[in-house]
Amino acid sequence: MERAIIEAWANRWKDTGKVLAELRIEEFRRSDASKMFLSLTDASEAALAAYPPKPTSGLVEMQKIFRKLLEK
């Protein structure tokens, strides 16, 4: 009986996954791409303002550390 319950549960989730995928596609079709682009642009600008990029990548500092480790 336990196996039958698990299989029914798994099949229910498979069916639910298909329905959710169809809903996602339909929502995407109905969406306005320009509005989505503007909201993503606003979000990325806010993220850059909150967390500006560092002036360096840290690669030079990392190479110095590796060089010191090789010298030991």
Biopython code that builds the backbone (N, CA, C, O; Angstrom):
import numpy as np
from Bio.PDB.StructureBuilder import StructureBuilder

atoms = [
    (1, "MET", "N", (0.818, -1.199, 0.000)),
    (1, "MET", "CA", (0.000, 0.000, 0.000)),
    (1, "MET", "C", (0.857, 1.256, 0.000)),
    (1, "MET", "O", (0.538, 2.240, -0.668)),
    (2, "GLU", "N", (1.943, 1.213, 0.753)),
    (2, "GLU", "CA", (2.840, 2.373, 0.847)),
    (2, "GLU", "C", (3.371, 2.765, -0.535)),
    (2, "GLU", "O", (3.408, 3.947, -0.877)),
    (3, "ARG", "N", (3.779, 1.776, -1.320)),
    (3, "ARG", "CA", (4.327, 2.049, -2.651)),
    (3, "ARG", "C", (3.275, 2.704, -3.553)),
    (3, "ARG", "O", (3.595, 3.616, -4.315)),
    (4, "ALA", "N", (2.046, 2.252, -3.469)),
    (4, "ALA", "CA", (0.972, 2.821, -4.282)),
    (4, "ALA", "C", (0.739, 4.287, -3.923)),
    (4, "ALA", "O", (0.487, 5.114, -4.800)),
    (5, "ILE", "N", (0.823, 4.599, -2.647)),
    (5, "ILE", "CA", (0.639, 5.988, -2.204)),
    (5, "ILE", "C", (1.773, 6.862, -2.731)),
    (5, "ILE", "O", (1.541, 7.981, -3.188)),
    (6, "ILE", "N", (2.986, 6.352, -2.665)),
    (6, "ILE", "CA", (4.145, 7.115, -3.148)),
    (6, "ILE", "C", (4.052, 7.336, -4.651)),
    (6, "ILE", "O", (4.336, 8.431, -5.136)),
    (7, "GLU", "N", (3.653, 6.299, -5.396)),
    (7, "GLU", "CA", (3.515, 6.442, -6.850)),
    (7, "GLU", "C", (2.416, 7.437, -7.202)),
    (7, "GLU", "O", (2.571, 8.232, -8.129)),
    (8, "ALA", "N", (1.312, 7.400, -6.472)),
    (8, "ALA", "CA", (0.228, 8.357, -6.725)),
    (8, "ALA", "C", (0.695, 9.776, -6.443)),
    (8, "ALA", "O", (0.387, 10.702, -7.193)),
    (9, "TRP", "N", (1.436, 9.936, -5.362)),
    (9, "TRP", "CA", (1.966, 11.251, -5.004)),
    (9, "TRP", "C", (2.919, 11.758, -6.084)),
    (9, "TRP", "O", (2.857, 12.923, -6.475)),
    (10, "ALA", "N", (3.808, 10.873, -6.568)),
    (10, "ALA", "CA", (4.761, 11.264, -7.611)),
    (10, "ALA", "C", (4.035, 11.630, -8.900)),
    (10, "ALA", "O", (4.396, 12.604, -9.561)),
    (11, "ASN", "N", (3.024, 10.861, -9.258)),
    (11, "ASN", "CA", (2.256, 11.163, -10.474)),
    (11, "ASN", "C", (1.523, 12.491, -10.347)),
    (11, "ASN", "O", (1.425, 13.246, -11.315)),
    (12, "ARG", "N", (1.010, 12.776, -9.156)),
    (12, "ARG", "CA", (0.332, 14.051, -8.933)),
    (12, "ARG", "C", (1.304, 15.211, -9.150)),
    (12, "ARG", "O", (0.945, 16.219, -9.758)),
    (13, "TRP", "N", (2.537, 15.067, -8.652)),
    (13, "TRP", "CA", (3.531, 16.133, -8.824)),
    (13, "TRP", "C", (3.957, 16.266, -10.281)),
    (13, "TRP", "O", (4.226, 17.374, -10.745)),
    (14, "LYS", "N", (4.023, 15.145, -11.011)),
    (14, "LYS", "CA", (4.334, 15.229, -12.451)),
    (14, "LYS", "C", (3.263, 16.039, -13.168)),
    (14, "LYS", "O", (3.566, 16.924, -13.967)),
    (15, "ASP", "N", (1.999, 15.722, -12.870)),
    (15, "ASP", "CA", (0.897, 16.456, -13.495)),
    (15, "ASP", "C", (0.920, 17.928, -13.101)),
    (15, "ASP", "O", (0.695, 18.803, -13.937)),
    (16, "THR", "N", (1.190, 18.194, -11.843)),
    (16, "THR", "CA", (1.266, 19.575, -11.363)),
    (16, "THR", "C", (2.390, 20.324, -12.061)),
    (16, "THR", "O", (2.235, 21.496, -12.405)),
    (17, "GLY", "N", (3.520, 19.658, -12.273)),
    (17, "GLY", "CA", (4.645, 20.278, -12.971)),
    (17, "GLY", "C", (4.272, 20.695, -14.382)),
    (17, "GLY", "O", (4.659, 21.766, -14.849)),
    (18, "LYS", "N", (3.512, 19.836, -15.061)),
    (18, "LYS", "CA", (3.079, 20.165, -16.426)),
    (18, "LYS", "C", (2.160, 21.382, -16.426)),
    (18, "LYS", "O", (2.289, 22.267, -17.271)),
    (19, "VAL", "N", (1.234, 21.419, -15.474)),
    (19, "VAL", "CA", (0.303, 22.553, -15.381)),
    (19, "VAL", "C", (1.061, 23.839, -15.070)),
    (19, "VAL", "O", (0.791, 24.880, -15.668)),
    (20, "LEU", "N", (2.004, 23.771, -14.140)),
    (20, "LEU", "CA", (2.788, 24.961, -13.792)),
    (20, "LEU", "C", (3.621, 25.443, -14.974)),
    (20, "LEU", "O", (3.764, 26.648, -15.180)),
    (21, "ALA", "N", (4.172, 24.513, -15.751)),
    (21, "ALA", "CA", (4.950, 24.903, -16.929)),
    (21, "ALA", "C", (4.061, 25.615, -17.943)),
    (21, "ALA", "O", (4.466, 26.615, -18.536)),
    (22, "GLU", "N", (2.855, 25.100, -18.140)),
    (22, "GLU", "CA", (1.923, 25.747, -19.067)),
    (22, "GLU", "C", (1.540, 27.144, -18.575)),
    (22, "GLU", "O", (1.453, 28.082, -19.366)),
    (23, "LEU", "N", (1.312, 27.277, -17.271)),
    (23, "LEU", "CA", (0.991, 28.592, -16.703)),
    (23, "LEU", "C", (2.136, 29.579, -16.888)),
    (23, "LEU", "O", (1.918, 30.743, -17.224)),
    (24, "ARG", "N", (3.355, 29.105, -16.666)),
    (24, "ARG", "CA", (4.523, 29.975, -16.814)),
    (24, "ARG", "C", (4.647, 30.459, -18.259)),
    (24, "ARG", "O", (4.928, 31.633, -18.500)),
    (25, "ILE", "N", (4.438, 29.564, -19.211)),
    (25, "ILE", "CA", (4.514, 29.947, -20.627)),
    (25, "ILE", "C", (3.420, 30.960, -20.959)),
    (25, "ILE", "O", (3.670, 31.947, -21.651)),
    (26, "GLU", "N", (2.211, 30.714, -20.465)),
    (26, "GLU", "CA", (1.102, 31.633, -20.742)),
    (26, "GLU", "C", (1.347, 33.007, -20.117)),
    (26, "GLU", "O", (1.066, 34.030, -20.743)),
    (27, "GLU", "N", (1.866, 33.038, -18.896)),
    (27, "GLU", "CA", (2.179, 34.321, -18.261)),
    (27, "GLU", "C", (3.251, 35.064, -19.044)),
    (27, "GLU", "O", (3.195, 36.286, -19.176)),
    (28, "PHE", "N", (4.216, 34.334, -19.557)),
    (28, "PHE", "CA", (5.271, 34.965, -20.343)),
    (28, "PHE", "C", (4.707, 35.541, -21.635)),
    (28, "PHE", "O", (5.092, 36.635, -22.049)),
    (29, "ARG", "N", (3.799, 34.811, -22.272)),
    (29, "ARG", "CA", (3.179, 35.302, -23.512)),
    (29, "ARG", "C", (2.384, 36.583, -23.269)),
    (29, "ARG", "O", (2.373, 37.481, -24.111)),
    (30, "ARG", "N", (1.725, 36.663, -22.128)),
    (30, "ARG", "CA", (0.890, 37.827, -21.824)),
    (30, "ARG", "C", (1.690, 39.015, -21.299)),
    (30, "ARG", "O", (1.176, 40.133, -21.243)),
    (31, "SER", "N", (2.920, 38.786, -20.923)),
    (31, "SER", "CA", (3.708, 39.850, -20.299)),
    (31, "SER", "C", (4.179, 40.872, -21.330)),
    (31, "SER", "O", (4.277, 40.587, -22.524)),
    (32, "ASP", "N", (4.463, 42.051, -20.833)),
    (32, "ASP", "CA", (4.973, 43.136, -21.661)),
    (32, "ASP", "C", (6.493, 43.164, -21.502)),
    (32, "ASP", "O", (7.003, 43.484, -20.428)),
    (33, "ALA", "N", (7.204, 42.831, -22.561)),
    (33, "ALA", "CA", (8.665, 42.715, -22.498)),
    (33, "ALA", "C", (9.327, 44.034, -22.109)),
    (33, "ALA", "O", (10.320, 44.032, -21.382)),
    (34, "SER", "N", (8.798, 45.150, -22.577)),
    (34, "SER", "CA", (9.428, 46.434, -22.253)),
    (34, "SER", "C", (9.302, 46.742, -20.758)),
    (34, "SER", "O", (10.232, 47.278, -20.156)),
    (35, "LYS", "N", (8.153, 46.406, -20.156)),
    (35, "LYS", "CA", (7.999, 46.621, -18.715)),
    (35, "LYS", "C", (8.941, 45.715, -17.932)),
    (35, "LYS", "O", (9.538, 46.135, -16.940)),
    (36, "MET", "N", (9.071, 44.463, -18.386)),
    (36, "MET", "CA", (9.985, 43.543, -17.702)),
    (36, "MET", "C", (11.417, 44.041, -17.806)),
    (36, "MET", "O", (12.171, 43.987, -16.834)),
    (37, "PHE", "N", (11.793, 44.525, -18.982)),
    (37, "PHE", "CA", (13.152, 45.019, -19.176)),
    (37, "PHE", "C", (13.429, 46.207, -18.262)),
    (37, "PHE", "O", (14.491, 46.286, -17.644)),
    (38, "LEU", "N", (12.473, 47.131, -18.177)),
    (38, "LEU", "CA", (12.653, 48.301, -17.313)),
    (38, "LEU", "C", (12.760, 47.909, -15.842)),
    (38, "LEU", "O", (13.572, 48.475, -15.109)),
    (39, "SER", "N", (11.958, 46.956, -15.409)),
    (39, "SER", "CA", (12.038, 46.547, -14.002)),
    (39, "SER", "C", (13.355, 45.840, -13.719)),
    (39, "SER", "O", (13.922, 46.002, -12.639)),
    (40, "LEU", "N", (13.851, 45.055, -14.677)),
    (40, "LEU", "CA", (15.152, 44.411, -14.490)),
    (40, "LEU", "C", (16.276, 45.440, -14.492)),
    (40, "LEU", "O", (17.244, 45.312, -13.742)),
    (41, "THR", "N", (16.147, 46.454, -15.333)),
    (41, "THR", "CA", (17.151, 47.515, -15.369)),
    (41, "THR", "C", (17.181, 48.255, -14.034)),
    (41, "THR", "O", (18.249, 48.526, -13.486)),
    (42, "ASP", "N", (16.002, 48.577, -13.520)),
    (42, "ASP", "CA", (15.933, 49.248, -12.214)),
    (42, "ASP", "C", (16.554, 48.386, -11.121)),
    (42, "ASP", "O", (17.277, 48.891, -10.262)),
    (43, "ALA", "N", (16.273, 47.097, -11.155)),
    (43, "ALA", "CA", (16.810, 46.191, -10.134)),
    (43, "ALA", "C", (18.330, 46.102, -10.225)),
    (43, "ALA", "O", (19.018, 46.105, -9.205)),
    (44, "SER", "N", (18.854, 46.022, -11.450)),
    (44, "SER", "CA", (20.312, 45.921, -11.591)),
    (44, "SER", "C", (20.994, 47.224, -11.183)),
    (44, "SER", "O", (22.075, 47.198, -10.595)),
    (45, "GLU", "N", (20.375, 48.358, -11.488)),
    (45, "GLU", "CA", (20.953, 49.641, -11.073)),
    (45, "GLU", "C", (20.933, 49.777, -9.550)),
    (45, "GLU", "O", (21.877, 50.305, -8.962)),
    (46, "ALA", "N", (19.869, 49.306, -8.918)),
    (46, "ALA", "CA", (19.795, 49.355, -7.454)),
    (46, "ALA", "C", (20.862, 48.455, -6.834)),
    (46, "ALA", "O", (21.480, 48.818, -5.832)),
    (47, "ALA", "N", (21.073, 47.298, -7.423)),
    (47, "ALA", "CA", (22.101, 46.383, -6.907)),
    (47, "ALA", "C", (23.485, 46.989, -7.058)),
    (47, "ALA", "O", (24.313, 46.873, -6.154)),
    (48, "LEU", "N", (23.749, 47.635, -8.190)),
    (48, "LEU", "CA", (25.055, 48.271, -8.390)),
    (48, "LEU", "C", (25.259, 49.436, -7.423)),
    (48, "LEU", "O", (26.372, 49.668, -6.950)),
    (49, "ALA", "N", (24.186, 50.164, -7.130)),
    (49, "ALA", "CA", (24.307, 51.272, -6.180)),
    (49, "ALA", "C", (24.574, 50.749, -4.771)),
    (49, "ALA", "O", (25.356, 51.340, -4.026)),
    (50, "ALA", "N", (23.934, 49.656, -4.410)),
    (50, "ALA", "CA", (24.110, 49.095, -3.067)),
    (50, "ALA", "C", (25.445, 48.363, -2.923)),
    (50, "ALA", "O", (26.064, 48.389, -1.859)),
    (51, "TYR", "N", (25.877, 47.718, -3.993)),
    (51, "TYR", "CA", (27.121, 46.934, -3.964)),
    (51, "TYR", "C", (27.982, 47.295, -5.173)),
    (51, "TYR", "O", (28.043, 46.534, -6.139)),
    (52, "PRO", "N", (28.647, 48.449, -5.128)),
    (52, "PRO", "CA", (29.452, 48.858, -6.285)),
    (52, "PRO", "C", (30.605, 47.881, -6.519)),
    (52, "PRO", "O", (31.098, 47.259, -5.579)),
    (53, "PRO", "N", (31.030, 47.750, -7.773)),
    (53, "PRO", "CA", (32.133, 46.832, -8.063)),
    (53, "PRO", "C", (33.423, 47.303, -7.405)),
    (53, "PRO", "O", (33.658, 48.501, -7.243)),
    (54, "LYS", "N", (34.243, 46.346, -7.034)),
    (54, "LYS", "CA", (35.525, 46.674, -6.412)),
    (54, "LYS", "C", (36.466, 47.230, -7.477)),
    (54, "LYS", "O", (36.333, 46.894, -8.654)),
    (55, "PRO", "N", (37.421, 48.082, -7.074)),
    (55, "PRO", "CA", (38.322, 48.679, -8.065)),
    (55, "PRO", "C", (39.249, 47.650, -8.720)),
    (55, "PRO", "O", (39.710, 47.858, -9.842)),
    (56, "THR", "N", (39.520, 46.549, -8.029)),
    (56, "THR", "CA", (40.356, 45.504, -8.623)),
    (56, "THR", "C", (39.677, 44.161, -8.437)),
    (56, "THR", "O", (38.757, 44.012, -7.633)),
    (57, "SER", "N", (40.150, 43.192, -9.196)),
    (57, "SER", "CA", (39.569, 41.856, -9.102)),
    (57, "SER", "C", (40.189, 41.037, -7.986)),
    (57, "SER", "O", (39.640, 40.009, -7.590)),
    (58, "GLY", "N", (41.337, 41.488, -7.469)),
    (58, "GLY", "CA", (42.026, 40.723, -6.446)),
    (58, "GLY", "C", (43.000, 39.713, -7.018)),
    (58, "GLY", "O", (43.659, 38.988, -6.271)),
    (59, "LEU", "N", (43.096, 39.660, -8.339)),
    (59, "LEU", "CA", (43.966, 38.676, -8.985)),
    (59, "LEU", "C", (45.434, 38.909, -8.644)),
    (59, "LEU", "O", (46.167, 37.952, -8.392)),
    (60, "VAL", "N", (45.875, 40.170, -8.634)),
    (60, "VAL", "CA", (47.277, 40.469, -8.328)),
    (60, "VAL", "C", (47.603, 40.036, -6.903)),
    (60, "VAL", "O", (48.647, 39.433, -6.654)),
    (61, "GLU", "N", (46.704, 40.345, -5.970)),
    (61, "GLU", "CA", (46.925, 39.946, -4.579)),
    (61, "GLU", "C", (46.971, 38.426, -4.445)),
    (61, "GLU", "O", (47.789, 37.892, -3.696)),
    (62, "MET", "N", (46.105, 37.734, -5.161)),
    (62, "MET", "CA", (46.080, 36.281, -5.111)),
    (62, "MET", "C", (47.381, 35.699, -5.667)),
    (62, "MET", "O", (47.904, 34.726, -5.124)),
    (63, "GLN", "N", (47.902, 36.284, -6.739)),
    (63, "GLN", "CA", (49.168, 35.811, -7.303)),
    (63, "GLN", "C", (50.315, 36.008, -6.316)),
    (63, "GLN", "O", (51.212, 35.168, -6.243)),
    (64, "LYS", "N", (50.301, 37.102, -5.558)),
    (64, "LYS", "CA", (51.329, 37.322, -4.530)),
    (64, "LYS", "C", (51.269, 36.230, -3.469)),
    (64, "LYS", "O", (52.302, 35.722, -3.033)),
    (65, "ILE", "N", (50.069, 35.876, -3.060)),
    (65, "ILE", "CA", (49.910, 34.819, -2.054)),
    (65, "ILE", "C", (50.422, 33.493, -2.601)),
    (65, "ILE", "O", (51.117, 32.763, -1.894)),
    (66, "PHE", "N", (50.093, 33.174, -3.834)),
    (66, "PHE", "CA", (50.566, 31.921, -4.434)),
    (66, "PHE", "C", (52.087, 31.900, -4.534)),
    (66, "PHE", "O", (52.718, 30.872, -4.289)),
    (67, "ARG", "N", (52.673, 33.047, -4.896)),
    (67, "ARG", "CA", (54.127, 33.127, -5.009)),
    (67, "ARG", "C", (54.779, 32.850, -3.656)),
    (67, "ARG", "O", (55.769, 32.122, -3.579)),
    (68, "LYS", "N", (54.223, 33.434, -2.584)),
    (68, "LYS", "CA", (54.762, 33.204, -1.238)),
    (68, "LYS", "C", (54.639, 31.737, -0.849)),
    (68, "LYS", "O", (55.541, 31.181, -0.222)),
    (69, "LEU", "N", (53.540, 31.114, -1.214)),
    (69, "LEU", "CA", (53.358, 29.701, -0.893)),
    (69, "LEU", "C", (54.363, 28.826, -1.637)),
    (69, "LEU", "O", (54.840, 27.829, -1.094)),
    (70, "LEU", "N", (54.684, 29.190, -2.869)),
    (70, "LEU", "CA", (55.661, 28.419, -3.644)),
    (70, "LEU", "C", (57.068, 28.565, -3.080)),
    (70, "LEU", "O", (57.877, 27.641, -3.173)),
    (71, "GLU", "N", (57.359, 29.724, -2.495)),
    (71, "GLU", "CA", (58.697, 29.971, -1.955)),
    (71, "GLU", "C", (58.948, 29.173, -0.682)),
    (71, "GLU", "O", (60.103, 28.964, -0.312)),
    (72, "LYS", "N", (57.921, 28.733, -0.019)),
    (72, "LYS", "CA", (58.089, 27.987, 1.245)),
    (72, "LYS", "C", (58.507, 26.562, 1.006)),
    (72, "LYS", "O", (58.690, 25.804, 1.959)),
]
sb = StructureBuilder()
sb.init_structure("model")
sb.init_model(0)
sb.init_chain("A")
sb.init_seg("    ")
for serial, (resi, resn, name, xyz) in enumerate(atoms, 1):
    if name == "N":
        sb.init_residue(resn, " ", resi, " ")
    sb.init_atom(name, np.array(xyz, "f"), 0.0, 1.0, " ", f" {name:<3s}", serial, name[0])
structure = sb.get_structure()
